[in-house]
Amino acid sequence: MSASRTVSALCLDLAGVLYQGPQALPGARQALAMLRATGLPLRFATNTSQRNRHQILKDLESLELDIEPAELFTAPRAAHDYLSQQQLQPYCLIHPNLKQEFADLEGRHANAVLVGDAGRKFDYQHLDKAFRLLHVGAPLIAIGLNRYYQLDDGLHLDAGPFVKALEYASGQTAIITGKPSRTFFAQVLDSLGSQAEQTLMVGDDIHGDVEGALNAGMQACLVQTGKYREGDEDSIEGDFSMETDILALAKKLSDTL
């Protein structure tokens, strides 16, 4: 991290940065305590679309990761807000855990397609129904554009490849409500009350977290945990820092602030 660049606020990804699967990552609790001690305002931004907001907060509590509900920004909530504002009734190609979060928006006559990590629903029947709606003009809204995610047994396909397939088939461009959308980052910045150039985004996803933050005018740090793979740092252009894990970053910030 460049000592010449001021950091006045922090935004952290969750999965792959603070925890992996059912366990907190080594040093995550200590790092979070150290970051709180700096006095910097914190926000946590996640594209996770297999767990609803309530489940995420319960998971964090069980992992003894001290995060307030107001500090949590989720891509599914951003998608819900967008659909509501646009008065759209979505056909939801999403994980069952998110069904309740969008139940108030679904109607008999869908006029939009919402895509998250649908898991086993990413089959021909469901994708074809989504395509047919898109083909007659329904907009395509995607919770995120992540290519893959990390579990204990390795990497798995995320929703991004299926979003791209629907874009290709329908000729549409998806409206992304989570990372790397500038609108999503703008909501986080507004909550923090900080300038983009003085806000540091920390994540393990070189595209969704780091590249997305840079495109939003923020500083970015790539941590070598979670989905990080050697060479990820060479796949994008831009000035960003890299640390072995969140604890290494927390120690560096504590020493410089």
C-alpha positions as CSV (number, residue, x, y, z in Angstrom):
1,M,0.0,0.0,0.0
2,S,1.3,3.4,-0.9
3,A,2.0,5.5,2.1
4,S,1.2,8.6,0.1
5,R,-2.5,7.6,-0.4
6,T,-4.9,8.5,2.5
7,V,-7.4,5.8,3.6
8,S,-10.4,7.2,5.4
9,A,-12.8,4.3,5.1
10,L,-12.8,0.5,4.4
11,C,-15.0,-1.8,2.5
12,L,-14.4,-5.5,2.8
13,D,-15.6,-8.6,1.0
14,L,-16.7,-11.4,3.3
15,A,-16.3,-14.9,1.8
16,G,-12.6,-15.5,1.1
17,V,-11.5,-12.5,3.1
18,L,-13.0,-13.1,6.6
19,Y,-14.3,-16.6,6.3
20,Q,-14.3,-19.7,4.0
21,G,-17.3,-22.0,4.2
22,P,-18.2,-22.7,7.8
23,Q,-15.0,-21.4,9.3
24,A,-13.4,-18.0,10.0
25,L,-10.1,-17.6,8.2
26,P,-7.0,-17.6,10.4
27,G,-6.5,-14.2,11.9
28,A,-9.8,-12.9,10.7
29,R,-11.2,-12.1,14.2
30,Q,-8.0,-10.4,15.2
31,A,-7.8,-8.4,12.0
32,L,-11.4,-7.2,12.4
33,A,-10.6,-6.1,15.9
34,M,-7.5,-4.2,14.7
35,L,-9.4,-2.5,11.9
36,R,-12.1,-1.4,14.4
37,A,-9.4,0.0,16.6
38,T,-8.2,2.3,13.8
39,G,-11.4,4.2,14.0
40,L,-12.0,3.9,10.3
41,P,-15.6,3.3,9.3
42,L,-16.2,-0.2,7.9
43,R,-18.7,-1.6,5.4
44,F,-18.9,-5.2,4.2
45,A,-20.0,-5.8,0.6
46,T,-20.9,-9.3,-0.6
47,N,-22.2,-10.8,-3.9
48,T,-23.2,-14.0,-2.0
49,S,-26.4,-15.2,-3.5
50,Q,-26.8,-18.6,-1.9
51,R,-27.6,-17.2,1.5
52,N,-30.1,-14.5,2.4
53,R,-29.3,-11.5,4.5
54,H,-30.6,-13.0,7.7
55,Q,-28.6,-16.2,7.1
56,I,-25.4,-14.2,6.4
57,L,-25.8,-12.2,9.7
58,K,-26.4,-15.4,11.6
59,D,-23.4,-17.0,10.0
60,L,-21.2,-14.0,11.0
61,E,-22.5,-14.2,14.5
62,S,-21.8,-17.9,14.8
63,L,-18.2,-17.2,13.5
64,E,-17.8,-14.5,16.2
65,L,-17.2,-11.9,13.5
66,D,-18.5,-8.6,14.9
67,I,-20.5,-7.0,12.1
68,E,-23.5,-4.8,12.5
69,P,-26.6,-5.2,10.2
70,A,-26.2,-1.6,9.0
71,E,-22.7,-2.3,7.9
72,L,-23.7,-5.2,5.6
73,F,-24.4,-4.5,1.9
74,T,-25.6,-7.5,-0.2
75,A,-26.1,-7.7,-3.9
76,P,-29.5,-9.5,-3.6
77,R,-30.8,-6.6,-1.6
78,A,-29.6,-4.2,-4.2
79,A,-31.3,-6.3,-6.9
80,H,-34.5,-6.2,-4.9
81,D,-34.4,-2.4,-4.6
82,Y,-33.7,-2.0,-8.3
83,L,-36.6,-4.2,-9.3
84,S,-38.9,-2.5,-6.8
85,Q,-38.0,1.0,-8.1
86,Q,-38.5,-0.1,-11.7
87,Q,-41.9,-1.7,-10.7
88,L,-40.7,-5.0,-12.3
89,Q,-42.1,-8.5,-11.7
90,P,-39.2,-10.9,-12.1
91,Y,-38.9,-14.5,-13.2
92,C,-36.4,-15.5,-10.5
93,L,-33.6,-17.8,-11.5
94,I,-32.1,-17.8,-8.0
95,H,-31.1,-20.0,-5.1
96,P,-34.0,-21.3,-2.9
97,N,-32.5,-19.5,0.1
98,L,-33.3,-16.2,-1.6
99,K,-36.9,-17.0,-2.7
100,Q,-38.4,-15.3,0.3
101,E,-36.4,-12.1,-0.3
102,F,-38.1,-11.6,-3.6
103,A,-41.5,-13.1,-2.9
104,D,-43.1,-9.7,-2.7
105,L,-42.1,-8.8,-6.3
106,E,-43.0,-12.0,-8.2
107,G,-46.3,-12.0,-10.1
108,R,-48.2,-14.1,-12.6
109,H,-46.9,-12.2,-15.5
110,A,-43.1,-11.8,-15.3
111,N,-41.7,-8.8,-17.2
112,A,-38.0,-9.2,-16.1
113,V,-35.5,-11.9,-15.5
114,L,-33.4,-12.0,-12.3
115,V,-30.4,-14.3,-12.2
116,G,-28.4,-15.2,-9.1
117,D,-26.5,-18.4,-8.1
118,A,-29.4,-20.8,-8.9
119,G,-27.4,-23.9,-8.3
120,R,-29.3,-26.9,-9.7
121,K,-31.9,-24.6,-11.4
122,F,-29.3,-23.8,-14.0
123,D,-30.7,-26.4,-16.3
124,Y,-32.1,-26.2,-19.9
125,Q,-35.7,-25.8,-18.8
126,H,-35.2,-22.8,-16.5
127,L,-32.6,-21.1,-18.7
128,D,-34.8,-21.6,-21.8
129,K,-37.7,-19.9,-20.0
130,A,-35.5,-17.0,-19.0
131,F,-34.3,-16.7,-22.6
132,R,-37.8,-16.7,-24.0
133,L,-38.7,-13.8,-21.7
134,L,-35.6,-11.9,-22.6
135,H,-36.2,-12.5,-26.3
136,V,-39.5,-10.6,-26.2
137,G,-37.9,-7.6,-24.3
138,A,-37.8,-8.4,-20.6
139,P,-34.7,-6.8,-19.0
140,L,-32.0,-9.1,-17.6
141,I,-31.0,-8.3,-14.0
142,A,-28.0,-10.1,-12.5
143,I,-27.2,-10.1,-8.8
144,G,-23.5,-10.4,-9.7
145,L,-21.1,-11.4,-12.5
146,N,-18.7,-13.6,-10.6
147,R,-17.1,-16.3,-12.6
148,Y,-16.6,-18.8,-9.8
149,Y,-16.5,-19.1,-6.0
150,Q,-14.4,-21.1,-3.5
151,L,-15.6,-23.9,-1.3
152,D,-13.6,-26.3,0.9
153,D,-13.2,-28.7,-2.0
154,G,-12.1,-26.1,-4.6
155,L,-13.6,-23.7,-7.1
156,H,-17.2,-23.9,-8.5
157,L,-19.1,-22.2,-11.2
158,D,-20.9,-19.0,-10.1
159,A,-23.7,-17.2,-11.9
160,G,-21.6,-15.1,-14.2
161,P,-21.1,-17.8,-17.0
162,F,-24.9,-18.3,-17.1
163,V,-25.5,-14.6,-17.2
164,K,-23.1,-14.4,-20.2
165,A,-24.9,-17.3,-21.9
166,L,-28.2,-15.5,-21.6
167,E,-26.7,-12.2,-22.9
168,Y,-25.3,-14.1,-25.9
169,A,-28.5,-15.8,-26.7
170,S,-30.8,-12.8,-26.2
171,G,-28.5,-10.0,-27.4
172,Q,-29.1,-8.2,-24.2
173,T,-26.6,-6.7,-21.7
174,A,-27.4,-7.5,-18.1
175,I,-27.9,-4.9,-15.5
176,I,-25.6,-5.9,-12.6
177,T,-26.8,-4.8,-9.2
178,G,-23.9,-6.1,-7.1
179,K,-20.1,-6.0,-7.6
180,P,-18.5,-4.9,-9.9
181,S,-21.3,-2.4,-10.6
182,R,-20.3,1.2,-10.0
183,T,-23.9,1.8,-8.7
184,F,-23.4,-0.8,-6.0
185,F,-20.1,0.7,-4.9
186,A,-21.7,4.2,-4.9
187,Q,-24.3,3.0,-2.4
188,V,-21.6,1.7,-0.1
189,L,-19.6,5.0,-0.5
190,D,-22.7,7.0,0.3
191,S,-23.3,5.0,3.5
192,L,-19.7,5.6,4.5
193,G,-19.8,9.3,3.7
194,S,-16.3,9.0,2.2
195,Q,-14.7,10.0,-1.1
196,A,-14.0,7.1,-3.5
197,E,-10.3,7.9,-3.8
198,Q,-9.9,7.7,0.0
199,T,-11.9,4.4,0.4
200,L,-10.1,1.0,0.3
201,M,-11.9,-2.0,-1.1
202,V,-10.4,-5.4,0.1
203,G,-11.3,-8.6,-1.6
204,D,-10.1,-11.9,-3.0
205,D,-11.8,-11.5,-6.4
206,I,-9.5,-9.7,-8.9
207,H,-12.4,-8.8,-11.1
208,G,-15.5,-8.3,-8.9
209,D,-13.6,-6.7,-5.9
210,V,-10.4,-5.1,-7.2
211,E,-11.2,-4.2,-10.8
212,G,-14.7,-3.1,-9.8
213,A,-13.4,-0.9,-7.1
214,L,-10.7,0.7,-9.3
215,N,-13.4,1.4,-12.0
216,A,-15.4,3.1,-9.2
217,G,-12.5,5.4,-8.4
218,M,-11.6,3.6,-5.2
219,Q,-8.4,2.1,-3.8
220,A,-8.2,-1.7,-3.8
221,C,-6.3,-4.4,-2.1
222,L,-6.2,-8.0,-3.3
223,V,-5.8,-10.6,-0.5
224,Q,-4.2,-14.0,-1.3
225,T,-6.9,-16.1,0.3
226,G,-10.3,-17.5,-0.8
227,K,-10.6,-17.7,-4.6
228,Y,-7.3,-16.0,-5.2
229,R,-5.0,-17.9,-7.5
230,E,-1.4,-17.1,-8.4
231,G,-1.2,-14.8,-11.3
232,D,-4.6,-13.2,-10.7
233,E,-2.8,-9.9,-10.1
234,D,-1.5,-9.9,-13.7
235,S,-4.9,-10.2,-15.3
236,I,-6.0,-6.6,-14.9
237,E,-4.4,-3.2,-15.2
238,G,-4.4,-0.5,-12.5
239,D,-2.6,0.5,-9.3
240,F,-3.6,-1.7,-6.4
241,S,-1.9,-3.4,-3.4
242,M,-1.7,-7.1,-2.5
243,E,-1.4,-8.7,0.9
244,T,-1.2,-12.3,2.1
245,D,-4.4,-12.1,4.1
246,I,-6.6,-9.6,6.0
247,L,-4.5,-9.8,9.1
248,A,-1.4,-8.6,7.2
249,L,-3.4,-5.7,5.9
250,A,-4.8,-4.9,9.3
251,K,-1.3,-4.8,10.8
252,K,-0.1,-2.5,8.0
253,L,-3.0,-0.1,8.4
254,S,-2.6,-0.1,12.2
255,D,1.1,0.9,11.8
256,T,0.5,3.7,9.3
257,L,-2.6,5.4,10.8
